[in-house]
Structures are given as structure tokens and as C-alpha cells.
Amino acid sequence: MKKQKADIRVLLQAGDKYAVVFYAKLQGHNLYCGSGLSFGPKDMGRYSYHESGKSHLYVPRAEGLRMAIGEPGTPLAELKGKKRFPGPNSSIKALRWDARPKPDSSTRRTIIVDLEEDLKVLTETPDFVTQGFSTDLWTLEPDKPELVEEALQFYASVAGVVLAHVSADWCTPNLLLVVWTLRPEALANLARSMEAESG
């Protein structure tokens, strides 16, 4: 039996340059995800969740990378409902701008967000470069399309705005990749709270 495959990613576009904000690849029941960073060793920050339920995170050390091993969890094929895997906080300046968009296929989906047009509208601020963003990966139980909307509604509950999302509904589990940031008013409240605590 041929192993299932899924490749979903979000790209940022600035003129004729592209950067990978976040990607998720499913091979069989092994999941790999990360960002296209402009610094550090290759695969730094890459996260994997395996068929066995074990997870790995590649973190920097003095020389190269160290693989941190997470506590065993539910095997990927047995996940029920929806599960959020919070990703890293990033800034546009940390990305490597050498990506090349590939056309969608039966196992690949890509969404491209225009840095100069789309993001100002979505975030209601021209200062997105400083503001940064977060990326989350969700696993969703197959044949339950309502879980996509439930996952996206989570961000409204934390004063967030979804910048982009892309999904793979042909695999088990289904995958949903979300790029989001806090709304300007939420960032302002957070800044005031931090100032009050430090004062």
C-alpha cells in the first residue's frame, strides 16, 4: 500500500522574492514541520511527530543541533477531534527569501500572502514587520469539516487575526496550517501590561 503524502505551506511574497513562513509535510503517519529561517544550522526549529506518538524538536547548541525528545503522545493516526500544535513566533526579518513557489497538486497546497498588500489590510497596521507573527499546526479528525471553522474561531477568542491558512483534507489526520498575529489593540494592551509590571 502506497504511503499517504501531504505537503502544505504558507509563503510570503515581497516583489519577486518569496519566503517560507511555515511548512508541514506528512509522509505516511510521520509529520514534519518548520520555517525557512535565514540563520542557524539547517533544520533548526524543525518539529516532528511520529507514527509511534513520539515527537522531536531540533534546537541549537554550541555546535550544530540537538534533538530534544518529547513525551510520548497519541499515535498520529489515532488522534481524534482537533489538536493544536503551537509553532514558533517569528519575524519577517528572520526568514530566508529564496523560496520558489510550486504549483498545487494532488498532495501539495500552497498559499501566498503578499507582504505589501494583504498584510496591511489583515492586520490593520503598516508595522507588521516589527509586530511579527505566530504559526500553528492543527490535526483534524477526517470527515469532520466543521472542525476547520472551530479551529479558526479559536483565534478570535484570544484577540488574534488569521493572516493565512491552508489545509490538507485528503490525509489522516487532516492538516490545517494557520499563520496569525494579535490585533493591534491586543498588542497595545500587552505592552501596557508589561510596562506596568516592570514599573
C-alpha positions as CSV (number, residue, x, y, z in Angstrom):
1,M,0.0,0.0,0.0
2,K,1.4,3.4,-1.0
3,K,2.1,5.7,1.9
4,Q,0.0,8.9,2.1
5,K,1.6,12.2,1.4
6,A,0.7,15.8,2.1
7,D,2.8,19.0,1.7
8,I,1.2,22.3,2.8
9,R,3.0,25.6,3.2
10,V,2.5,29.4,3.5
11,L,4.7,31.7,1.6
12,L,5.3,35.4,2.0
13,Q,5.8,37.4,-1.2
14,A,7.7,40.8,-1.4
15,G,8.0,41.8,-5.0
16,D,9.6,38.9,-6.8
17,K,11.0,37.3,-3.6
18,Y,9.4,34.5,-1.6
19,A,10.0,33.1,1.9
20,V,8.5,30.0,3.6
21,V,6.7,31.2,6.7
22,F,5.8,27.6,7.7
23,Y,5.5,24.2,6.2
24,A,4.1,20.8,7.2
25,K,4.9,17.5,5.5
26,L,3.1,14.3,6.1
27,Q,4.8,11.0,5.0
28,G,2.8,8.0,6.0
29,H,2.0,8.8,9.6
30,N,5.1,10.8,10.2
31,L,4.7,14.6,10.4
32,Y,7.5,17.2,9.9
33,C,7.1,21.0,10.1
34,G,9.2,24.2,10.4
35,S,10.1,27.5,8.9
36,G,12.6,28.8,6.3
37,L,15.0,30.6,8.6
38,S,17.8,32.8,7.4
39,F,20.1,31.9,10.4
40,G,21.3,28.9,12.3
41,P,22.0,25.4,11.2
42,K,19.8,23.7,8.6
43,D,16.6,22.2,10.2
44,M,16.9,24.4,13.3
45,G,13.4,24.6,14.9
46,R,12.1,21.6,12.9
47,Y,9.4,19.7,14.7
48,S,8.4,16.1,14.0
49,Y,5.6,14.0,15.3
50,H,5.8,10.3,14.5
51,E,3.6,7.3,13.9
52,S,4.6,6.0,17.3
53,G,3.4,9.1,19.1
54,K,7.0,10.3,19.8
55,S,7.9,13.9,19.0
56,H,11.3,15.6,18.3
57,L,12.4,19.2,18.2
58,Y,15.7,20.3,16.7
59,V,17.2,23.0,18.9
60,P,20.6,24.9,18.5
61,R,23.6,24.1,20.7
62,A,27.2,25.2,20.7
63,E,28.0,23.0,17.7
64,G,25.2,22.2,15.4
65,L,21.8,20.9,16.6
66,R,20.5,18.9,19.4
67,M,17.3,16.7,19.1
68,A,15.0,17.2,22.1
69,I,12.7,14.3,22.6
70,G,9.1,15.0,23.8
71,E,6.9,12.8,26.0
72,P,5.2,10.0,24.1
73,G,1.7,11.0,22.9
74,T,-1.2,9.6,20.9
75,P,-0.1,7.9,17.7
76,L,-0.8,10.3,14.8
77,A,-3.3,8.1,13.0
78,E,-5.3,7.8,16.3
79,L,-5.8,11.5,17.0
80,K,-9.4,12.4,17.5
81,G,-11.2,15.7,17.2
82,K,-8.8,18.6,16.8
83,K,-5.4,19.2,18.3
84,R,-3.3,22.3,18.1
85,F,0.5,22.3,17.9
86,P,1.6,25.8,18.6
87,G,4.5,26.8,16.4
88,P,7.2,29.4,16.8
89,N,6.9,33.2,17.0
90,S,8.8,34.7,14.0
91,S,9.6,37.9,12.3
92,I,9.8,38.6,8.6
93,K,13.4,39.6,9.0
94,A,14.3,36.1,10.3
95,L,13.1,34.4,7.1
96,R,15.2,33.2,4.2
97,W,14.0,34.8,1.0
98,D,15.0,32.2,-1.6
99,A,11.8,30.1,-1.9
100,R,10.3,29.1,-5.2
101,P,6.6,28.6,-5.4
102,K,5.4,25.2,-6.7
103,P,2.0,24.6,-8.3
104,D,-0.6,22.8,-6.3
105,S,-1.0,19.1,-6.9
106,S,-3.0,16.2,-5.5
107,T,-0.7,16.2,-2.5
108,R,0.5,19.8,-2.3
109,R,-1.2,23.0,-1.3
110,T,0.4,26.4,-1.0
111,I,-1.0,29.8,-0.1
112,I,0.9,33.0,-0.9
113,V,0.4,36.2,1.1
114,D,1.6,39.5,-0.4
115,L,3.6,41.3,2.2
116,E,3.0,44.7,0.7
117,E,-0.8,44.4,0.1
118,D,-2.6,41.7,2.0
119,L,-0.9,42.0,5.4
120,K,-1.7,45.7,6.0
121,V,-5.3,45.0,5.3
122,L,-5.4,41.9,7.5
123,T,-3.5,43.4,10.5
124,E,-4.9,47.0,10.2
125,T,-1.4,48.3,10.7
126,P,1.6,49.0,8.5
127,D,4.0,47.9,11.3
128,F,3.7,44.1,10.7
129,V,7.4,43.7,10.1
130,T,8.1,44.7,13.7
131,Q,4.9,43.0,15.1
132,G,5.8,39.6,13.9
133,F,3.5,36.6,13.7
134,S,2.9,33.1,15.0
135,T,2.2,29.8,13.2
136,D,0.1,26.9,14.4
137,L,-0.5,23.4,13.0
138,W,-3.8,21.7,13.7
139,T,-4.5,18.0,13.2
140,L,-8.2,17.4,12.5
141,E,-10.2,14.2,12.5
142,P,-11.2,13.2,8.9
143,D,-14.7,13.7,7.6
144,K,-15.5,16.4,10.1
145,P,-15.3,19.7,8.1
146,E,-16.8,21.7,11.0
147,L,-13.5,21.3,12.8
148,V,-11.8,23.7,10.4
149,E,-14.2,26.5,11.5
150,E,-13.9,25.6,15.1
151,A,-10.1,25.8,14.9
152,L,-10.2,29.2,13.2
153,Q,-12.6,30.6,15.8
154,F,-10.0,29.9,18.4
155,Y,-8.0,33.0,17.3
156,A,-10.9,35.4,17.8
157,S,-11.1,34.2,21.4
158,V,-7.5,35.3,22.0
159,A,-7.8,38.6,20.2
160,G,-6.0,37.2,17.2
161,V,-6.4,37.7,13.5
162,V,-5.7,34.9,11.0
163,L,-3.3,36.1,8.2
164,A,-3.5,32.9,6.2
165,H,-4.4,29.3,6.4
166,V,-4.1,26.2,4.2
167,S,-5.4,22.7,4.7
168,A,-5.0,19.1,3.5
169,D,-8.2,17.2,3.7
170,W,-7.1,14.0,1.8
171,C,-5.0,12.5,4.6
172,T,-5.3,11.0,8.1
173,P,-5.3,13.1,10.1
174,N,-6.4,16.2,8.1
175,L,-3.9,19.1,8.5
176,L,-4.6,22.8,8.9
177,L,-1.8,25.3,8.9
178,V,-2.6,28.8,10.4
179,V,-0.5,32.0,10.4
180,W,-1.8,34.6,12.8
181,T,-1.0,37.6,14.9
182,L,-2.5,39.6,17.7
183,R,-4.8,42.5,16.8
184,P,-3.2,46.0,17.3
185,E,-5.4,46.7,20.3
186,A,-4.3,43.4,22.0
187,L,-0.7,44.2,21.4
188,A,-1.2,47.7,22.9
189,N,-2.8,46.2,26.0
190,L,0.0,43.6,26.3
191,A,2.6,46.4,26.1
192,R,0.8,48.4,28.8
193,S,0.6,45.4,31.0
194,M,4.3,44.7,30.6
195,E,5.2,48.3,31.4
196,A,3.0,48.2,34.5
197,E,4.7,45.1,35.7
198,S,8.2,46.4,35.1
199,G,7.4,49.8,36.7
